[in-house]
């Protein structure tokens, strides 16, 4: 599928993901050099082809979630979604998720990631942000979760939306596709059972460094074979009539991906500033994740 594009796939994708968002086209043209015109018209298909290739990967058996809630609460009850709104684009844009501007949330999904390294890097950012907003020390956890059939790939679901050919939102879907590979998000529909939570690893921040605190196995974990779904979420093919995509993933930058945008709970925090006041140095890691 898309052989001419995929021949350049590795080089092109690296150029895109390390460049500024508003400069990605110029990097691509430089890489292709003399054949720039030949590929200029099909470059918009790059994200679709790469996402299609990516969405065909084997669903994960294990996913991770960053959360600030105590392990006893999670081991006892698992994770529940904030509501019943199962429109995938509203979840991925952050519109149906909790934010600094609004404590209301109605997403039917619980965000997890198949990328352990992303989870750890994100946890580091969460802890540093907490340190700036409250004076008392706190823990953050990476929960290891056995994947199940109610977990759906964000990439695959967006791919299905593109195949639908929905007019008016394709540009926004392509924009989200640029950042989706960084997140490796798998959306759990409605809940994650307590018996699916394998363990919690807690971390604290000392002297600006993330310190391992404790590994905690879940005594209620039930070991069995299961994995995430191979299919896109069914309502990825359904669009809400009032969908407003003006606030796509840019609203999910910073700590919103896992903690404020369906990736956790920070009710115990009393934020003293919004995400928009985070300085450029602190937000550099998520420069391209104008989201999760």
LUMTI-963569 format. One line per 2 residues: their letters; for each residue x, y, z of N, C-alpha, C. Coordinates in pm, whole numbers, plus 50000, padded with zeros to 5 digits. Layout:
BEGIN
A) X Y Z X Y Z X Y Z; ... .
***
This chain:
BEGIN
XX) 50084 49881 50000 50000 50000 50000 50088 50124 50000; 50063 50220 49905 50139 50343 49894 50289 50316 49887 .
XX) 50337 50231 49797 50478 50191 49796 50573 50306 49775; 50538 50403 49684 50629 50513 49657 50652 50598 49780 .
XX) 50547 50618 49858 50561 50699 49979 50640 50623 50083; 50608 50496 50101 50672 50420 50207 50820 50397 50179 .
XX) 50861 50407 50052 51003 50398 50023 51080 50509 50093; 51013 50621 50112 51076 50734 50178 51027 50748 50322 .
XX) 50944 50654 50364 50872 50667 50491 50957 50701 50609; 51071 50631 50628 51153 50652 50747 51209 50792 50750 .
XX) 51270 50837 50640 51331 50969 50637 51229 51079 50652; 51117 51063 50582 51015 51167 50586 50958 51181 50726 .
XX) 50923 51069 50788 50860 51076 50919 50952 51138 51021; 51082 51109 51015 51177 51169 51108 51180 51319 51089 .
XX) 51181 51364 50964 51186 51508 50937 51063 51577 50991; 50949 51515 50974 50825 51575 51021 50825 51588 51172 .
XX) 50861 51481 51240 50843 51477 51383 50948 51556 51460; 51059 51596 51395 51157 51675 51467 51151 51822 51426 .
XX) 51062 51855 51335 51053 51993 51289 50940 52066 51358; 50936 52197 51339 50825 52275 51389 50701 52235 51311 .
XX) 50586 52244 51378 50463 52201 51313 50437 52280 51186; 50464 52411 51187 50433 52492 51071 50543 52490 50965 .
XX) 50644 52404 50982 50753 52397 50886 50767 52259 50823; 50677 52167 50855 50697 52028 50812 50704 52013 50662 .
XX) 50633 52096 50587 50636 52083 50442 50775 52113 50387; 50840 52218 50438 50971 52254 50385 51073 52143 50410 .
XX) 51066 52076 50522 51158 51966 50550 51137 51852 50451; 51014 51824 50421 50986 51716 50327 51042 51748 50189 .
XX) 51023 51872 50145 51071 51909 50013 51224 51904 50005; 51291 51939 50111 51437 51932 50114 51483 51786 50102 .
XX) 51416 51699 50175 51455 51558 50171 51434 51497 50033; 51328 51536 49966 51299 51478 49837 51377 51544 49724 .
XX) 51433 51659 49751 51520 51727 49657 51457 51746 49521; 51521 51688 49420 51479 51711 49282 51344 51656 49247 .
XX) 51288 51567 49327 51158 51509 49294 51048 51572 49378; 51074 51693 49424 50976 51759 49509 50840 51768 49440 .
XX) 50835 51811 49316 50708 51829 49248 50635 51697 49230; 50711 51594 49206 50651 51463 49183 50572 51415 49303 .
XX) 50616 51451 49426 50552 51401 49547 50472 51507 49620; 50476 51629 49572 50408 51737 49643 50260 51709 49660 .
XX) 50197 51657 49557 50053 51637 49561 50012 51518 49646; 50103 51423 49669 50064 51305 49746 50115 51308 49888 .
XX) 50189 51413 49926 50237 51423 50063 50123 51419 50165; 50007 51485 50139 49898 51476 50237 49854 51334 50266 .
XX) 49885 51241 50172 49847 51102 50195 49944 51029 50286; 50059 51091 50315 50162 51024 50394 50109 50977 50528 .
XX) 50043 51069 50600 49995 51034 50733 49890 50924 50726; 49806 50929 50622 49705 50826 50606 49770 50690 50585 .
XX) 49872 50684 50498 49937 50557 50468 50014 50503 50587; 50089 50591 50656 50164 50547 50773 50070 50501 50883 .
XX) 49960 50574 50899 49864 50536 51003 49799 50403 50970; 49770 50382 50841 49710 50255 50801 49805 50141 50830 .
XX) 49934 50164 50802 50035 50062 50829 50044 50037 50979; 50042 50147 51056 50057 50136 51201 49936 50068 51264 .
XX) 49816 50100 51210 49695 50047 51272 49681 49897 51252; 49759 49840 51160 49752 49697 51137 49841 49618 51230 .
XX) 49911 49686 51319 50001 49619 51412 49922 49536 51512; 49988 49437 51571 49923 49351 51669 49880 49433 51790 .
XX) 49756 49418 51834 49709 49492 51952 49791 49454 52075; 49815 49548 52165 49898 49519 52282 49828 49430 52384 .
XX) 49908 49355 52456 49858 49277 52569 49861 49359 52698; 49950 49457 52701 49969 49540 52820 49968 49687 52779 .
XX) 49903 49769 52859 49905 49914 52840 49936 49979 52974; 49968 50108 52969 50003 50181 53090 49920 50308 53101 .
XX) 49905 50352 53224 49832 50475 53250 49899 50551 53364; 49917 50681 53345 49969 50767 53451 49852 50825 53528 .
XX) 49859 50819 53660 49749 50868 53744 49804 50910 53879; 49740 51008 53941 49784 51054 54072 49703 50994 54186 .
XX) 49601 50917 54154 49520 50857 54260 49594 50743 54329; 49564 50726 54456 49631 50625 54538 49605 50484 54483 .
XX) 49706 50400 54496 49696 50264 54441 49585 50182 54507; 49557 50207 54635 49451 50131 54702 49315 50157 54638 .
XX) 49293 50281 54597 49168 50315 54530 49157 50243 54396; 49265 50245 54320 49263 50184 54186 49258 50032 54195 .
XX) 49333 49973 54288 49329 49827 54304 49190 49780 54347; 49118 49865 54418 48987 49826 54466 48874 49848 54367 .
XX) 48887 49953 54284 48775 49990 54197 48810 49994 54050; 48937 50000 54015 48974 50013 53875 48955 50156 53827 .
XX) 48935 50172 53698 48915 50304 53638 48778 50311 53573; 48713 50426 53589 48584 50450 53525 48594 50573 53436 .
XX) 48518 50573 53327 48515 50691 53241 48436 50802 53309; 48452 50923 53258 48384 51038 53316 48237 51046 53276 .
XX) 48202 50985 53163 48064 50993 53117 48036 50894 53005; 47944 50930 52917 47899 50839 52812 47923 50892 52671 .
XX) 47992 51004 52658 48018 51062 52527 48126 50981 52455; 48084 50902 52356 48179 50813 52290 48220 50861 52151 .
XX) 48210 50990 52126 48260 51044 52000 48412 51055 52008; 48480 50976 51929 48625 50963 51937 48696 51096 51919 .
XX) 48653 51176 51823 48721 51303 51798 48708 51399 51915; 48596 51396 51983 48580 51483 52099 48671 51438 52212 .
XX) 48692 51309 52224 48785 51259 52325 48928 51299 52291; 48969 51274 52167 49107 51302 52128 49138 51451 52123 .
XX) 49037 51532 52098 49058 51677 52097 49059 51734 52238; 49013 51656 52335 49007 51704 52473 48876 51771 52508 .
XX) 48786 51786 52412 48660 51856 52439 48573 51782 52540; 48579 51651 52540 48495 51574 52633 48572 51535 52758 .
XX) 48690 51594 52775 48774 51560 52889 48789 51678 52984; 48825 51647 53105 48844 51749 53207 48959 51840 53170 .
XX) 48947 51969 53200 49053 52063 53169 49062 52167 53279; 49162 52255 53267 49175 52362 53365 49061 52462 53353 .
XX) 49007 52474 53234 48901 52571 53213 48766 52520 53262; 48752 52390 53268 48624 52333 53308 48648 52199 53377 .
XX) 48578 52178 53487 48592 52051 53559 48490 51948 53512; 48408 51988 53415 48311 51894 53362 48378 51806 53258 .
XX) 48337 51683 53252 48391 51589 53154 48287 51481 53131; 48272 51439 53006 48174 51334 52978 48227 51229 52882 .
XX) 48359 51219 52869 48416 51120 52778 48385 50978 52826; 48354 50892 52731 48327 50752 52763 48455 50669 52760 .
XX) 48570 50735 52742 48696 50663 52730 48793 50694 52843; 48874 50595 52876 48985 50611 52970 49112 50595 52888 .
XX) 49196 50696 52888 49315 50694 52805 49424 50607 52865; 49486 50525 52782 49604 50448 52820 49703 50458 52705 .
XX) 49825 50416 52728 49925 50416 52621 49995 50281 52616; 50031 50240 52495 50105 50115 52478 50256 50139 52486 .
XX) 50296 50264 52505 50437 50301 52508 50480 50330 52651; 50554 50238 52711 50598 50254 52851 50689 50375 52867 .
XX) 50774 50398 52769 50866 50512 52778 50790 50644 52775; 50688 50652 52690 50606 50772 52687 50539 50795 52822 .
XX) 50488 50687 52881 50424 50699 53012 50521 50753 53116; 50644 50703 53116 50743 50749 53215 50778 50896 53192 .
XX) 50804 50933 53068 50837 51072 53038 50723 51165 53074; 50602 51117 53052 50486 51198 53087 50472 51211 53238 .
XX) 50496 51103 53309 50490 51107 53455 50589 51210 53510; 50706 51215 53452 50806 51314 53495 50751 51456 53479 .
XX) 50686 51479 53369 50627 51611 53346 50516 51641 53446; 50435 51541 53474 50327 51558 53571 50383 51597 53707 .
XX) 50484 51525 53754 50542 51553 53886 50601 51693 53891; 50668 51734 53786 50727 51868 53785 50621 51975 53784 .
XX) 50511 51948 53716 50402 52045 53716 50336 52054 53853; 50317 51939 53918 50258 51939 54052 50345 52017 54148 .
XX) 50475 52002 54137 50567 52073 54227 50552 52224 54213; 50516 52270 54095 50502 52414 54072 50368 52468 54121 .
XX) 50270 52380 54138 50136 52427 54171 50097 52405 54316; 50160 52310 54385 50133 52289 54527 50265 52272 54601 .
XX) 50262 52301 54728 50385 52297 54807 50416 52159 54863; 50314 52082 54894 50337 51951 54955 50386 51851 54851 .
XX) 50465 51754 54897 50515 51652 54806 50402 51557 54768; 50415 51494 54655 50311 51402 54610 50373 51289 54530 .
XX) 50294 51188 54509 50335 51074 54428 50256 51074 54298; 50314 51011 54201 50241 50981 54079 50270 50835 54046 .
XX) 50175 50772 53982 50186 50628 53957 50182 50599 53807; 50253 50495 53770 50234 50433 53640 50168 50298 53666 .
XX) 50044 50286 53619 49969 50162 53638 49988 50072 53516; 50026 49949 53542 50039 49849 53436 49908 49773 53428 .
XX) 49852 49765 53308 49717 49714 53291 49713 49605 53183; 49643 49498 53214 49621 49396 53112 49516 49447 53013 .
XX) 49553 49455 52887 49461 49506 52785 49346 49409 52764; 49233 49464 52720 49116 49380 52694 49044 49431 52570 .
XX) 48941 49360 52530 48875 49385 52402 48799 49518 52397; 48781 49584 52510 48713 49714 52509 48812 49829 52494 .
XX) 48936 49798 52455 49037 49901 52432 49061 49913 52282; 49058 50036 52233 49066 50061 52089 49180 50157 52057 .
XX) 49245 50132 51945 49354 50217 51901 49302 50351 51852; 49360 50459 51904 49324 50592 51856 49363 50607 51709 .
XX) 49481 50556 51673 49527 50564 51534 49429 50493 51440; 49393 50370 51477 49305 50290 51392 49168 50356 51378 .
XX) 49118 50412 51487 48987 50477 51483 48990 50602 51396; 49099 50678 51403 49113 50795 51317 49127 50754 51171 .
XX) 49198 50647 51148 49214 50594 51013 49077 50561 50954; 48992 50501 51033 48857 50467 50987 48777 50592 50955 .
XX) 48800 50695 51034 48730 50821 51009 48774 50882 50877; 48902 50872 50847 48951 50922 50718 48893 50842 50602 .
XX) 48883 50711 50621 48826 50626 50516 48680 50662 50491; 48613 50708 50596 48474 50749 50582 48462 50867 50487 .
XX) 48567 50949 50482 48567 51065 50393 48476 51176 50440; 48466 51193 50571 48379 51297 50626 48427 51435 50582 .
XX) 48341 51510 50520 48379 51643 50471 48386 51742 50586; 48473 51839 50572 48481 51948 50669 48574 51925 50785 .
XX) 48613 51799 50812 48699 51774 50928 48827 51700 50891; 48845 51669 50764 48962 51589 50726 49092 51659 50761 .
XX) 49097 51791 50744 49220 51863 50777 49254 51847 50925; 49151 51852 51010 49175 51838 51153 49215 51695 51189 .
XX) 49157 51598 51123 49194 51459 51149 49339 51436 51108; 49379 51491 50993 49519 51479 50950 49611 51545 51052 .
XX) 49568 51655 51107 49650 51725 51207 49672 51638 51329; 49567 51571 51374 49581 51482 51488 49673 51365 51454 .
XX) 49664 51318 51329 49747 51206 51287 49896 51236 51300; 49934 51361 51290 50076 51395 51301 50132 51361 51438 .
XX) 50046 51368 51541 50094 51350 51677 50059 51213 51735; 49965 51145 51674 49918 51018 51728 50029 50916 51753 .
XX) 50129 50904 51663 50233 50803 51689 50310 50825 51818; 50318 50951 51865 50391 50979 51987 50316 50927 52110 .
XX) 50186 50918 52099 50104 50884 52215 50078 50735 52228; 50068 50665 52116 50032 50523 52117 49910 50500 52206 .
XX) 49810 50584 52188 49695 50578 52278 49600 50464 52244; 49559 50394 52349 49454 50293 52340 49344 50335 52436 .
XX) 49224 50356 52381 49113 50412 52457 49028 50299 52515; 49021 50293 52645 48937 50192 52711 48795 50247 52721 .
XX) 48699 50173 52669 48561 50219 52669 48494 50191 52804; 48454 50295 52869 48375 50296 52993 48451 50257 53120 .
XX) 48529 50148 53119 48596 50114 53245 48714 50019 53223; 48801 50019 53321 48908 49919 53333 48885 49850 53466 .
XX) 48861 49721 53463 48831 49647 53585 48951 49644 53679; 48923 49638 53808 49031 49630 53907 49117 49507 53884 .
XX) 49055 49399 53840 49130 49274 53818 49222 49280 53696; 49208 49385 53615 49297 49404 53501 49424 49481 53539 .
XX) 49421 49549 53652 49536 49630 53694 49641 49538 53753; 49752 49526 53686 49856 49432 53728 49939 49486 53843 .
XX) 49976 49612 53833 50064 49670 53935 50064 49821 53926; 50122 49883 54027 50142 50027 54029 50287 50053 54068 .
XX) 50352 50142 53998 50487 50184 54034 50481 50332 54068; 50515 50365 54191 50505 50505 54235 50640 50575 54224 .
XX) 50633 50703 54196 50752 50787 54183 50729 50918 54257; 50837 50977 54303 50833 51109 54365 50939 51196 54297 .
XX) 50932 51325 54324 51028 51419 54266 51114 51476 54378; 51244 51458 54365 51338 51512 54464 51452 51583 54391 .
XX) 51471 51710 54427 51578 51787 54363 51564 51796 54213; 51440 51801 54166 51416 51810 54023 51431 51680 53948 .
XX) 51456 51570 54020 51473 51440 53956 51363 51344 53999; 51320 51262 53904 51219 51161 53935 51287 51044 54004 .
XX) 51234 51008 54120 51291 50900 54200 51191 50786 54212; 51237 50665 54182 51152 50547 54203 51120 50536 54352 .
XX) 50993 50513 54382 50951 50506 54522 50916 50363 54564; 50826 50300 54488 50779 50168 54531 50709 50095 54417 .
XX) 50732 49964 54411 50659 49879 54318 50553 49804 54396; 50428 49811 54349 50315 49755 54424 50234 49661 54335 .
XX) 50245 49530 54353 50161 49438 54276 50017 49443 54328; 49924 49425 54239 49783 49426 54277 49740 49287 54323 .
XX) 49701 49272 54449 49662 49139 54499 49534 49086 54435; 49458 49176 54372 49331 49136 54311 49343 49112 54160 .
XX) 49464 49122 54109 49484 49103 53965 49452 48959 53925; 49382 48944 53813 49349 48811 53761 49427 48789 53631 .
XX) 49514 48690 53634 49597 48663 53517 49522 48576 53418; 49513 48624 53295 49449 48550 53187 49496 48608 53055 .
XX) 49470 48540 52947 49512 48590 52816 49406 48686 52761; 49450 48803 52725 49360 48900 52661 49445 49006 52593 .
XX) 49385 49078 52502 49455 49186 52433 49353 49289 52387; 49404 49403 52343 49316 49509 52296 49249 49468 52165 .
XX) 49148 49542 52127 49072 49511 52006 49152 49539 51879; 49130 49458 51777 49191 49481 51647 49109 49578 51564 .
XX) 48989 49609 51608 48897 49692 51531 48898 49836 51581; 48859 49930 51495 48841 50067 51542 48716 50076 51627 .
XX) 48708 50179 51709 48584 50196 51785 48471 50227 51688; 48357 50166 51709 48247 50174 51611 48202 50317 51584 .
XX) 48198 50402 51686 48150 50538 51667 48256 50631 51611; 48372 50572 51573 48468 50653 51498 48408 50689 51363 .
XX) 48307 50611 51322 48242 50635 51194 48120 50724 51206; 48096 50778 51325 47981 50863 51348 48028 50999 51395 .
XX) 47975 51104 51337 48016 51239 51373 47904 51311 51445; 47932 51377 51559 47830 51456 51626 47798 51579 51542 .
XX) 47672 51617 51537 47632 51728 51452 47691 51861 51499; 47722 51871 51627 47774 51997 51681 47924 51994 51701 .
XX) 47992 51899 51634 48137 51885 51653 48209 52015 51622; 48289 52061 51717 48369 52182 51699 48515 52143 51711 .
XX) 48586 52146 51599 48724 52101 51599 48825 52215 51611; 48781 52332 51649 48872 52446 51658 48971 52431 51772 .
XX) 48940 52345 51870 49027 52333 51987 49099 52200 51989; 49124 52138 51874 49186 52006 51869 49298 51988 51970 .
XX) 49403 51918 51932 49498 51870 52032 49581 51979 52095; 49577 52102 52045 49652 52209 52109 49606 52226 52253 .
XX) 49480 52194 52282 49429 52207 52418 49480 52097 52509; 49542 51995 52450 49586 51883 52531 49736 51887 52556 .
XX) 49799 51998 52523 49943 52008 52543 49975 52012 52692; 50099 51981 52725 50142 51988 52864 50095 51869 52943 .
XX) 50039 51891 53062 50000 51778 53146 49862 51727 53113; 49794 51788 53018 49659 51745 52988 49649 51605 52928 .
XX) 49745 51560 52852 49725 51430 52788 49679 51321 52881; 49751 51293 52989 49715 51181 53073 49640 51223 53198 .
XX) 49661 51343 53244 49604 51379 53372 49478 51461 53359; 49474 51551 53264 49354 51633 53249 49266 51590 53132 .
XX) 49321 51527 53034 49241 51484 52920 49216 51334 52928; 49142 51295 53028 49103 51156 53046 49219 51066 53084 .
XX) 49331 51122 53123 49446 51041 53161 49473 51049 53310; 49374 51074 53391 49400 51071 53534 49310 51164 53611 .
XX) 49348 51188 53734 49266 51269 53823 49355 51361 53903; 49327 51490 53897 49404 51585 53974 49310 51671 54060 .
XX) 49202 51610 54105 49106 51683 54186 49168 51737 54314; 49275 51670 54361 49337 51714 54485 49423 51837 54466 .
XX) 49445 51874 54340 49530 51988 54313 49449 52116 54309; 49514 52226 54342 49453 52358 54330 49543 52439 54238 .
XX) 49527 52426 54109 49620 52487 54015 49630 52638 54035; 49751 52689 54035 49774 52831 54053 49797 52901 53920 .
XX) 49808 52824 53814 49825 52884 53683 49779 52786 53578; 49750 52837 53461 49702 52751 53354 49818 52695 53276 .
XX) 49785 52602 53188 49888 52538 53109 49955 52636 53015; 49884 52745 52981 49938 52839 52884 50052 52921 52941 .
XX) 50071 52919 53074 50178 52996 53134 50304 52915 53154; 50301 52786 53115 50421 52704 53126 50526 52757 53029 .
XX) 50648 52776 53076 50748 52835 52989 50791 52739 52880; 50856 52794 52779 50890 52716 52660 50982 52601 52693 .
XX) 51073 52621 52787 51167 52515 52821 51097 52394 52878; 50999 52417 52966 50929 52305 53028 50842 52230 52929 .
XX) 50789 52300 52831 50695 52236 52739 50763 52184 52613; 50895 52192 52609 50967 52153 52488 50943 52008 52451 .
XX) 50935 51921 52551 50918 51779 52525 50791 51752 52447; 50686 51832 52473 50558 51810 52407 50533 51914 52298 .
XX) 50642 51967 52243 50630 52068 52139 50543 52018 52024; 50560 51891 51990 50488 51835 51877 50359 51768 51917 .
XX) 50342 51742 52045 50220 51675 52088 50116 51781 52118; 50085 51860 52016 49980 51960 52030 49851 51884 52024 .
XX) 49820 51822 52130 49704 51734 52143 49583 51812 52186; 49694 51458 52402 49659 51374 52422 49664 51455 52508 .
***
